[in-house]
Amino acid sequence: MTALSAPILEPHNAQETTHWVSAPATRGTFGILLSCTLTLFLCLWSSLHLNIPHRDDGPKQNLRKVKYTLLALLAPELVVFIAWRQYSSATAVVAEVNKIFEVCPFPH
């Protein structure tokens, strides 16, 4: 059994570099960039779990998710920072609530 591979049309010259390849004969640069960007966008879209939207948000929720997805695509460290800030804020709220209920517990 033989392996299939793309034919090499000409030997590679170390001084020559290919910058942009058009799409008609081979898979072009634009097609590769488009498929990579679309794949990244869809992966980020499905991995983002935003807060539960208000019932009046409607289509604004999708616009907000598009904004966060683009932010994650361009600056993923900001999304991680935002998640860390939300986690630390939630931890502080839990500690405060636990302190309140230790002082004045609910009657059972």
DSSP file (Angstrom, degrees, kcal/mol; ACC not computed):
  #  RESIDUE AA STRUCTURE BP1 BP2  ACC     N-H-->O    O-->H-N    N-H-->O    O-->H-N    TCO  KAPPA ALPHA  PHI   PSI    X-CA   Y-CA   Z-CA
    1    1 A M              0   0    0      0, 0.0     2,-0.3     0, 0.0     0, 0.0   0.000 360.0 360.0 360.0 135.0    0.0    0.0    0.0
    2    2 A T        -     0   0    0      0, 0.0     2,-0.3     0, 0.0     0, 0.0  -0.801 360.0-119.4-109.6 151.0    1.4    3.4   -0.9
    3    3 A A        -     0   0    0     -2,-0.3     2,-0.4     1,-0.0     0, 0.0  -0.660  24.9-129.4 -87.0 141.8    0.7    6.7    0.8
    4    4 A L        +     0   0    0     -2,-0.3     2,-0.3     0, 0.0    -1,-0.0  -0.739  35.2 164.6 -90.9 137.2   -0.9    9.5   -1.2
    5    5 A S        -     0   0    0     -2,-0.4     3,-0.0     3,-0.0     0, 0.0  -0.967  42.2 -91.5-146.3 162.9    0.7   12.9   -1.2
    6    6 A A        -     0   0    0     -2,-0.3     2,-0.1     1,-0.1     0, 0.0  -0.527  50.2-109.0 -73.7 139.5    0.6   16.1   -3.1
    7    7 A P        -     0   0    0      0, 0.0     2,-0.7     0, 0.0    -1,-0.1  -0.419  22.0-126.7 -71.1 145.1    3.1   16.3   -6.0
    8    8 A I        -     0   0    0      1,-0.2    -3,-0.0    -2,-0.1     4,-0.0  -0.839  21.4-167.5 -91.0 117.0    6.0   18.6   -5.7
    9    9 A L        -     0   0    0     -2,-0.7    -1,-0.2     1,-0.2     0, 0.0   0.863  66.3  -1.0 -78.3 -37.5    6.0   20.7   -8.8
   10   10 A E  S    S-     0   0    0      3,-0.0    -1,-0.2     0, 0.0     3,-0.1  -0.990  85.3 -87.8-150.8 154.4    9.4   22.3   -8.5
   11   11 A P        -     0   0    0      0, 0.0     2,-0.4     0, 0.0    -2,-0.0  -0.331  48.9-108.4 -65.1 146.9   12.4   22.1   -6.0
   12   12 A H        -     0   0    0      2,-0.0     2,-0.5     3,-0.0     5,-0.0  -0.602  26.5-149.4 -78.6 130.2   12.2   24.6   -3.1
   13   13 A N    >   -     0   0    0     -2,-0.4     3,-1.1     1,-0.1    -1,-0.0  -0.883   9.3-143.0-100.2 128.8   14.7   27.4   -3.3
   14   14 A A  T 3  S+     0   0    0     -2,-0.5    -1,-0.1     1,-0.3    -2,-0.0   0.754 101.7  53.4 -63.9 -23.9   15.9   28.7    0.1
   15   15 A Q  T 3  S+     0   0    0     -3,-0.0     2,-0.4     2,-0.0    -1,-0.3   0.681  98.5  76.7 -84.4 -18.0   16.0   32.3   -1.3
   16   16 A E    <   -     0   0    0     -3,-1.1     2,-0.4     2,-0.0    -3,-0.1  -0.765  57.7-177.4 -96.8 136.5   12.4   32.1   -2.5
   17   17 A T        -     0   0    0     -2,-0.4     2,-0.6    -5,-0.0    -3,-0.0  -0.984  22.5-132.9-129.0 146.3    9.3   32.4   -0.3
   18   18 A T        +     0   0    0     -2,-0.4     3,-0.1     1,-0.2    -2,-0.0  -0.856  24.8 174.5 -98.1 125.9    5.7   32.2   -1.2
   19   19 A H        +     0   0    0     -2,-0.6     2,-0.4     1,-0.3    -1,-0.2   0.886  65.0  11.5 -97.5 -49.1    3.6   35.0    0.3
   20   20 A W        -     0   0    0      9,-0.0     2,-0.5     8,-0.0    -1,-0.3  -0.997  59.1-164.2-137.6 132.3    0.1   34.5   -1.1
   21   21 A V        -     0   0    0     -2,-0.4     8,-2.2    -3,-0.1     9,-0.5  -0.971  20.5-132.7-117.9 126.0   -1.4   31.7   -3.1
   22   22 A S     >  -     0   0    0     -2,-0.5     4,-0.6     6,-0.2     3,-0.2  -0.373  16.9-125.5 -76.1 160.2   -4.6   32.2   -5.1
   23   23 A A  T  4 S+     0   0    0      1,-0.2     5,-0.1     2,-0.1    -1,-0.1   0.652  82.5  86.0 -86.2 -18.9   -7.3   29.6   -4.7
   24   24 A P  T  4 S+     0   0    0      0, 0.0    -1,-0.2     0, 0.0     3,-0.0   0.893 104.9  22.0 -57.8 -47.4   -8.3   28.3   -8.2
   25   25 A A  T  4 S+     0   0    0     -3,-0.2     2,-0.2     2,-0.0    -2,-0.1   0.854 133.6  11.8 -89.4 -36.4   -5.7   25.6   -8.7
   26   26 A T  S  < S-     0   0    0     -4,-0.6     2,-0.7     0, 0.0    -1,-0.0  -0.715 100.0 -69.0-129.6 178.5   -4.8   24.8   -5.1
   27   27 A R        -     0   0    0     -2,-0.2    -4,-0.1     1,-0.1     2,-0.0  -0.655  63.7-142.2 -73.2 117.7   -6.0   25.6   -1.6
   28   28 A G     >  -     0   0    0     -2,-0.7     4,-1.9    -5,-0.1    -6,-0.2  -0.234  18.6-108.0 -85.1 170.0   -5.3   29.3   -1.4
   29   29 A T  H  > S+     0   0    0     -8,-2.2     4,-2.7     1,-0.2     5,-0.2   0.884 118.2  53.9 -62.4 -41.4   -4.0   31.4    1.5
   30   30 A F  H  > S+     0   0    0     -9,-0.5     4,-2.8     1,-0.2    -1,-0.2   0.913 107.9  50.3 -62.7 -41.5   -7.4   33.1    1.9
   31   31 A G  H  > S+     0   0    0      2,-0.2     4,-2.4     1,-0.2    -1,-0.2   0.900 112.0  47.3 -63.0 -41.1   -9.2   29.7    2.2
   32   32 A I  H  X S+     0   0    0     -4,-1.9     4,-2.3     2,-0.2     5,-0.2   0.938 114.7  45.8 -65.9 -46.6   -6.7   28.5    4.9
   33   33 A L  H  X S+     0   0    0     -4,-2.7     4,-2.6     1,-0.2     5,-0.2   0.900 113.7  49.9 -63.5 -40.3   -7.0   31.8    6.8
   34   34 A L  H  X S+     0   0    0     -4,-2.8     4,-2.7    -5,-0.2     5,-0.2   0.931 112.2  46.0 -64.6 -45.9  -10.8   31.7    6.6
   35   35 A S  H  X S+     0   0    0     -4,-2.4     4,-2.2    -5,-0.2    -2,-0.2   0.892 114.7  47.9 -67.2 -37.9  -11.2   28.2    7.7
   36   36 A C  H  X S+     0   0    0     -4,-2.3     4,-2.5    -5,-0.2    -2,-0.2   0.936 114.7  45.3 -66.0 -45.5   -8.8   28.7   10.6
   37   37 A T  H  X S+     0   0    0     -4,-2.6     4,-2.6    -5,-0.2    -2,-0.2   0.908 114.1  48.8 -65.0 -42.1  -10.5   31.9   11.8
   38   38 A L  H  X S+     0   0    0     -4,-2.7     4,-2.5    -5,-0.2    -1,-0.2   0.909 111.6  49.7 -64.8 -41.2  -13.9   30.4   11.4
   39   39 A T  H  X S+     0   0    0     -4,-2.2     4,-2.3    -5,-0.2    -2,-0.2   0.926 112.7  46.7 -62.9 -45.0  -12.9   27.3   13.4
   40   40 A L  H  X S+     0   0    0     -4,-2.5     4,-2.6     2,-0.2     5,-0.2   0.919 111.8  51.3 -62.1 -43.7  -11.4   29.4   16.2
   41   41 A F  H  X S+     0   0    0     -4,-2.6     4,-2.7     1,-0.2    -2,-0.2   0.927 111.9  46.1 -60.2 -45.9  -14.5   31.6   16.3
   42   42 A L  H  X S+     0   0    0     -4,-2.5     4,-2.1     2,-0.2    -1,-0.2   0.875 112.1  50.9 -67.8 -36.7  -16.8   28.6   16.5
   43   43 A C  H  X S+     0   0    0     -4,-2.3     4,-1.3    -5,-0.2    -1,-0.2   0.926 114.1  44.1 -64.5 -43.8  -14.7   27.0   19.2
   44   44 A L  H  X S+     0   0    0     -4,-2.6     4,-1.6     2,-0.2    -2,-0.2   0.898 110.8  55.3 -66.7 -39.9  -14.7   30.2   21.3
   45   45 A W  H  < S+     0   0    0     -4,-2.7     3,-0.2     1,-0.2    -2,-0.2   0.916 111.5  43.5 -58.1 -44.3  -18.4   30.7   20.7
   46   46 A S  H  < S+     0   0    0     -4,-2.1    -1,-0.2     1,-0.2    -2,-0.2   0.732 113.3  51.7 -77.6 -20.4  -19.2   27.3   22.1
   47   47 A S  H  < S+     0   0    0     -4,-1.3     2,-0.4    -5,-0.2    -1,-0.2   0.691  87.9  92.9 -90.1 -17.5  -16.8   27.6   25.0
   48   48 A L     <  -     0   0    0     -4,-1.6     2,-0.5    -3,-0.2    21,-0.0  -0.621  52.0-173.4 -79.0 129.5  -18.0   31.0   26.3
   49   49 A H        -     0   0    0     -2,-0.4     3,-0.1     3,-0.0    -3,-0.1  -0.848  11.6-171.1-123.5  93.1  -20.7   30.7   29.0
   50   50 A L        -     0   0    0     -2,-0.5    15,-0.0     1,-0.2    14,-0.0  -0.257  35.4 -76.4 -79.3 169.1  -22.0   34.2   29.7
   51   51 A N        -     0   0    0      1,-0.1    -1,-0.2    -2,-0.0     0, 0.0  -0.186  62.1 -82.9 -60.4 157.7  -24.3   35.1   32.6
   52   52 A I        -     0   0    0     -3,-0.1    -1,-0.1     1,-0.1    -3,-0.0  -0.470  56.1-121.5 -63.4 126.7  -28.0   34.3   32.2
   53   53 A P        -     0   0    0      0, 0.0     2,-0.1     0, 0.0    -1,-0.1  -0.315  20.7-104.7 -74.3 155.4  -29.5   37.1   30.2
   54   54 A H    >>  -     0   0    0      1,-0.1     3,-2.0     2,-0.0     4,-0.5  -0.458  34.0-114.1 -69.0 149.6  -32.3   39.4   31.4
   55   55 A R  T 34 S+     0   0    0      1,-0.3     3,-0.2     2,-0.2    -1,-0.1   0.724 116.1  55.6 -64.5 -19.6  -35.6   38.5   29.7
   56   56 A D  T 34 S+     0   0    0      1,-0.2    -1,-0.3     2,-0.1     4,-0.1   0.499  86.3  84.0 -88.0  -3.8  -35.7   41.9   27.9
   57   57 A D  T X4  +     0   0    0     -3,-2.0     3,-2.1     1,-0.2    -1,-0.2   0.934  56.0 153.5 -66.9 -47.6  -32.2   41.3   26.3
   58   58 A G  T >X S+     0   0    0     -4,-0.5     3,-1.3     1,-0.3     4,-0.5  -0.323  75.4   2.3  57.5-124.7  -33.5   39.3   23.3
   59   59 A P  H 3> S+     0   0    0      0, 0.0     4,-1.8     0, 0.0     3,-0.3   0.671 120.2  76.8 -70.3 -15.0  -31.1   39.7   20.4
   60   60 A K  H <> S+     0   0    0     -3,-2.1     4,-2.5     1,-0.2    -2,-0.2   0.823  87.1  62.0 -62.3 -28.5  -28.7   41.9   22.5
   61   61 A Q  H <> S+     0   0    0     -3,-1.3     4,-2.1     2,-0.2    -1,-0.2   0.915 103.9  46.6 -63.7 -42.7  -27.6   38.6   24.1
   62   62 A N  H  X S+     0   0    0     -4,-0.5     4,-2.2    -3,-0.3    -1,-0.2   0.888 111.7  51.0 -67.1 -37.8  -26.2   37.3   20.8
   63   63 A L  H  X S+     0   0    0     -4,-1.8     4,-2.2     2,-0.2    -2,-0.2   0.905 109.9  50.3 -63.9 -40.9  -24.5   40.6   20.1
   64   64 A R  H  X S+     0   0    0     -4,-2.5     4,-2.3     1,-0.2    -2,-0.2   0.892 110.4  49.6 -63.2 -39.6  -22.9   40.5   23.5
   65   65 A K  H  X S+     0   0    0     -4,-2.1     4,-2.3     2,-0.2    -2,-0.2   0.870 108.6  52.7 -69.2 -35.6  -21.7   37.0   22.9
   66   66 A V  H  X S+     0   0    0     -4,-2.2     4,-2.5     2,-0.2     5,-0.2   0.917 109.3  50.3 -63.1 -42.3  -20.3   38.0   19.5
   67   67 A K  H  X S+     0   0    0     -4,-2.2     4,-2.3     1,-0.2    -2,-0.2   0.931 112.4  45.6 -61.6 -46.1  -18.4   40.8   21.2
   68   68 A Y  H  X S+     0   0    0     -4,-2.3     4,-2.4     2,-0.2    -1,-0.2   0.860 111.8  52.8 -66.3 -34.6  -16.9   38.4   23.8
   69   69 A T  H  X S+     0   0    0     -4,-2.3     4,-1.9     2,-0.2    -2,-0.2   0.920 110.7  46.2 -66.9 -43.3  -16.0   35.9   21.1
   70   70 A L  H  X S+     0   0    0     -4,-2.5     4,-2.3     2,-0.2     5,-0.3   0.889 112.1  51.8 -64.9 -38.5  -14.1   38.5   19.1
   71   71 A L  H  X S+     0   0    0     -4,-2.3     4,-3.3     1,-0.2     7,-0.2   0.915 110.2  48.4 -62.3 -42.5  -12.4   39.7   22.3
   72   72 A A  H  < S+     0   0    0     -4,-2.4    -1,-0.2     1,-0.2    -2,-0.2   0.830 111.8  50.7 -66.7 -31.6  -11.4   36.1   23.1
   73   73 A L  H  < S+     0   0    0     -4,-1.9    -2,-0.2     2,-0.2    -1,-0.2   0.892 121.8  31.0 -71.3 -40.0  -10.1   35.7   19.5
   74   74 A L  H  < S+     0   0    0     -4,-2.3    -2,-0.2     1,-0.2    -3,-0.2   0.820 138.6  14.0 -90.9 -33.7   -8.0   38.9   19.6
   75   75 A A    >X  +     0   0    0     -4,-3.3     3,-1.4    -5,-0.3     4,-0.9  -0.583  61.8 170.6-144.1  75.8   -7.0   39.0   23.3
   76   76 A P  H 3> S+     0   0    0      0, 0.0     4,-1.9     0, 0.0     5,-0.2   0.786  76.2  66.1 -62.0 -27.3   -7.7   35.7   25.2
   77   77 A E  H 3> S+     0   0    0      1,-0.2     4,-2.2     2,-0.2     5,-0.1   0.818  96.5  56.5 -65.5 -28.1   -5.9   36.9   28.3
   78   78 A L  H <> S+     0   0    0     -3,-1.4     4,-2.6    -7,-0.2    -1,-0.2   0.882 105.5  50.2 -69.0 -37.1   -8.5   39.6   28.8
   79   79 A V  H  X S+     0   0    0     -4,-0.9     4,-2.3     2,-0.2    -2,-0.2   0.905 111.3  48.7 -66.5 -40.1  -11.3   36.9   28.9
   80   80 A V  H  X S+     0   0    0     -4,-1.9     4,-2.4     2,-0.2    -2,-0.2   0.904 111.6  50.3 -64.3 -40.8   -9.2   34.9   31.4
   81   81 A F  H  X S+     0   0    0     -4,-2.2     4,-2.5     2,-0.2    -2,-0.2   0.914 109.9  49.7 -63.3 -43.2   -8.8   38.1   33.5
   82   82 A I  H  X S+     0   0    0     -4,-2.6     4,-2.2     1,-0.2    -2,-0.2   0.912 111.7  48.8 -62.2 -42.5  -12.5   38.8   33.4
   83   83 A A  H  X S+     0   0    0     -4,-2.3     4,-2.3     1,-0.2    -1,-0.2   0.899 111.0  50.3 -64.3 -40.3  -13.3   35.3   34.5
   84   84 A W  H  X S+     0   0    0     -4,-2.4     4,-2.7     2,-0.2    -2,-0.2   0.910 110.0  50.2 -64.2 -41.7  -10.7   35.5   37.3
   85   85 A R  H  X S+     0   0    0     -4,-2.5     4,-2.3     2,-0.2    -2,-0.2   0.906 111.2  48.6 -63.1 -41.4  -12.2   38.8   38.5
   86   86 A Q  H  X S+     0   0    0     -4,-2.2     4,-2.4     2,-0.2    -1,-0.2   0.901 112.1  49.5 -65.1 -39.6  -15.7   37.3   38.5
   87   87 A Y  H  X S+     0   0    0     -4,-2.3     4,-2.3     2,-0.2    -2,-0.2   0.925 112.1  46.8 -64.5 -44.9  -14.5   34.3   40.5
   88   88 A S  H  X S+     0   0    0     -4,-2.7     4,-2.0     2,-0.2    -2,-0.2   0.876 112.8  50.1 -67.9 -35.3  -12.7   36.4   43.1
   89   89 A S  H  X S+     0   0    0     -4,-2.3     4,-2.2     2,-0.2    -1,-0.2   0.916 111.2  48.6 -65.8 -42.7  -15.8   38.6   43.4
   90   90 A A  H  X S+     0   0    0     -4,-2.4     4,-2.4     1,-0.2    -2,-0.2   0.885 109.9  52.3 -64.5 -38.5  -18.0   35.6   43.9
   91   91 A T  H  X S+     0   0    0     -4,-2.3     4,-2.2     2,-0.2    -1,-0.2   0.900 109.6  49.5 -63.4 -40.6  -15.6   34.1   46.5
   92   92 A A  H  X S+     0   0    0     -4,-2.0     4,-2.2     2,-0.2    -2,-0.2   0.895 110.7  49.6 -65.6 -39.9  -15.7   37.4   48.4
   93   93 A V  H  X S+     0   0    0     -4,-2.2     4,-2.7     2,-0.2     5,-0.2   0.912 110.3  50.3 -65.1 -42.5  -19.6   37.5   48.3
   94   94 A V  H  X S+     0   0    0     -4,-2.4     4,-2.6     1,-0.2    -2,-0.2   0.915 111.0  49.2 -61.7 -43.0  -19.7   33.9   49.6
   95   95 A A  H  X S+     0   0    0     -4,-2.2     4,-2.1     2,-0.2    -1,-0.2   0.909 112.3  48.3 -63.0 -41.4  -17.4   34.7   52.4
   96   96 A E  H  X S+     0   0    0     -4,-2.2     4,-2.1     2,-0.2    -2,-0.2   0.917 112.9  47.1 -65.3 -43.5  -19.4   37.8   53.4
   97   97 A V  H  X S+     0   0    0     -4,-2.7     4,-2.5     1,-0.2    -2,-0.2   0.912 111.7  51.0 -65.5 -41.9  -22.7   35.8   53.3
   98   98 A N  H  X S+     0   0    0     -4,-2.6     4,-1.3     1,-0.2    -1,-0.2   0.883 109.6  50.8 -62.6 -37.2  -21.2   33.0   55.4
   99   99 A K  H  X S+     0   0    0     -4,-2.1     4,-1.3     2,-0.2    -1,-0.2   0.897 110.5  49.4 -66.9 -39.4  -20.0   35.5   57.9
  100  100 A I  H  X S+     0   0    0     -4,-2.1     4,-2.1     1,-0.2     3,-0.2   0.923 112.5  46.4 -64.8 -44.8  -23.5   37.1   58.1
  101  101 A F  H  < S+     0   0    0     -4,-2.5    -1,-0.2     1,-0.2    -2,-0.2   0.680 105.7  59.5 -78.1 -15.6  -25.2   33.8   58.6
  102  102 A E  H  < S+     0   0    0     -4,-1.3    -1,-0.2    -5,-0.2    -2,-0.2   0.856 110.5  43.1 -72.6 -34.6  -22.7   32.6   61.2
  103  103 A V  H  < S+     0   0    0     -4,-1.3    -2,-0.2     1,-0.3    -3,-0.1   0.909 132.4  20.1 -74.2 -44.2  -23.6   35.6   63.4
  104  104 A C  S  < S-     0   0    0     -4,-2.1    -1,-0.3    -5,-0.1    -2,-0.1  -0.720  82.8-169.9-129.3  80.2  -27.4   35.3   62.8
  105  105 A P        -     0   0    0      0, 0.0    -3,-0.1     0, 0.0    -4,-0.0  -0.278  32.0 -96.3 -70.9 157.6  -28.3   31.8   61.7
  106  106 A F        -     0   0    0     -5,-0.1     2,-0.3     1,-0.1    -5,-0.0  -0.444  40.1-112.2 -67.0 141.8  -31.7   30.9   60.4
  107  107 A P              0   0    0      0, 0.0    -1,-0.1     0, 0.0    -3,-0.0  -0.618 360.0 360.0 -74.4 136.0  -34.1   29.4   62.9
  108  108 A H              0   0    0     -2,-0.3    -2,-0.0    -3,-0.0     0, 0.0   0.406 360.0 360.0-104.0 360.0  -34.8   25.7   62.1
